[in-house]
Amino acid sequence: MTSRTRVEVRPVAEQARLSALPRHFGRYTLIVEHCIYDFMAEFARGYTGGYWRMFELSNGGFYMSPPEDTYELRIDSNGFRGRMSADAAGITVCLFAFSHLSFDYATEIFPRHFHHLRELALDHPEARVIFEAID
């Protein structure tokens, strides 16, 4: 039996926000950001925008989460319907975005970020609902 190191989450400081996405995604920064927002708008029909929080992971990963609230997500492509926290919704839409972009761009950035974030999701308090949503 192998043991995993628990992934630690660090909020991105206010003064570091402008450099966080480019540091992780380089020339794909705007594409990633728009893809995340688009998935959130598609999955959470009541979502109207707002100030997203950014997080960096101890394994090199990154994700964003929408304003604090709970969100009812509806994912037509897999039939998922469920309520989750802002943090879990952010992880879910980021996983979708990274997966989607990995098929559109020939770069290792998106698969790497998908796997780093998936590793965090395994230990998340809402892991069950996150994995139901991305299935």
Disulfide bonds with the S-S distance in Angstrom:
none
